């Protein structure tokens, strides 16, 4: 009985710090969970791409052609890509922030979304050129 009591006292004192308080490990305070770094990509999220890449230029040309089909006679010419992002969906969204000029001499900045479906067909799913007119 004495041996059990001594063992129990030793066990309890070993679990406590030198000043009688619980040790830092067993303090009951959870350590903070680190959040994902900014560089990690959220699946399905928008990803910033190089606006000077060949892919960005290709999408810019496709967007220009689609705009000119939608607004015949407007003579829309897309110039400098300011921002280019992509998003994987059931296909992919290519978002451009791009400067433009038109045959009437107007200039400005457009926000366009070109959708590429899984079969490789492109369509203009969002555009704000109609506000320019």
N, C-alpha and C positions, 0 to 999 in steps of 0.2 A: 504494500500500500504506500509506504514511504517512497519507494522507488518510483511509483507511478506519479505521485504528487510532485516530486522533484523534477521528473521528466516533463511534466505539464508546465511547471513554472519556467524551466529552461526554454521550452518551446515557445511560450508566450513572450518571454523576454527577448528571444532571438528575432521574433517578428516585429518588435518595436525598435525605433531608433535609439540612439544613446541618451536622448533627453526624455524618453518615454512617449514620444509622439509617433504616429505611424510613419513608416518609411515612405520616401517619395514614390517608390514603385507601387505601394499599396494604398496610396492616398485617396483613391476613389475618384480623382479628377481625371477625366479622359484627356488624352493628348489631342490637339487639334488635327483634323484631317486636312491634308493639303488638297487644294483644288487643282484641276487640270491646268497645265500651262497654256498660255495664250497660243502657242504654236501648234497645239493639238487641234485637229480638225474634227468638227462635229459631223457625224454621218448625215448626209442630206443637207448639210449647211452650205452656205455660200463661201467660196474660196477665192481670194484675190489672186489674180494671175498677172503676168508681165504684160503690160499694155503695149510694149514694143515687139512682142513675139509674132512669129509668122501666123500662129493660130488667131491672135487678136486681129491682125490685118485681114485674114481670110473672113472672119466673122464680120468685120467692118464692111467689106465689099458685099457680102451677102445681105447685110442690113441695108446698105445703100440701094441695092437692086430691089429688095422687097419694098422699101419706102417709095422708090420711083414707080413701082408697079401699082402701089396703093394710091399715090398722088401723081398721076400722069401729067406731064407738062410743068411740074414744079421744079425740075432740074436740081434735085437735091444732091449735094456733094458733101460727103463726110470727110473731114480733114483729120484733126488730131484726137487720138483716143486719150482721154484724161484718166479713165478708170475702166478696168476690165475684170469681171468676176464670172465664175462658173458655179453651177449648182447641179448635182446629179439628182435627177428625178426619174420618171419613167421616160428616159431620154436625157437631155441636158438643156439647162437654161444658160444662155450666154448673155450677160448684162454688160452694156456699154454705156459709158458717159462720154459723149463724143461731140466735138465742135462740128458745125456745119455751115455751109453757105447754100443759097438757092439761086435760081435764075432771076429772081426779083431783087437780088442784092442783099437779102436779109442774112444775118449771121446769128449764131447763138449756140446754145448747148442743149443737146438732146439726151434723154435717158431712154434707152432701147433694150428690149429683151428679145433675143432671137432664140426660138426653141428648135432643137434638133431632136427629131423623134428617133426611135430605135431602128427605123429603116433607113435613116440618113436624110430624110426630107427636112427642109428648113421652113420655118414660118415666123412671122413677126407677131409675137404674142402681146407685147406692150410697146407703146410708143407715145411720145408727147408732142409729135410734130403738128398734130391737128390744132394745138393751142397757139402755134406760131402764125397761122393764117390770118 
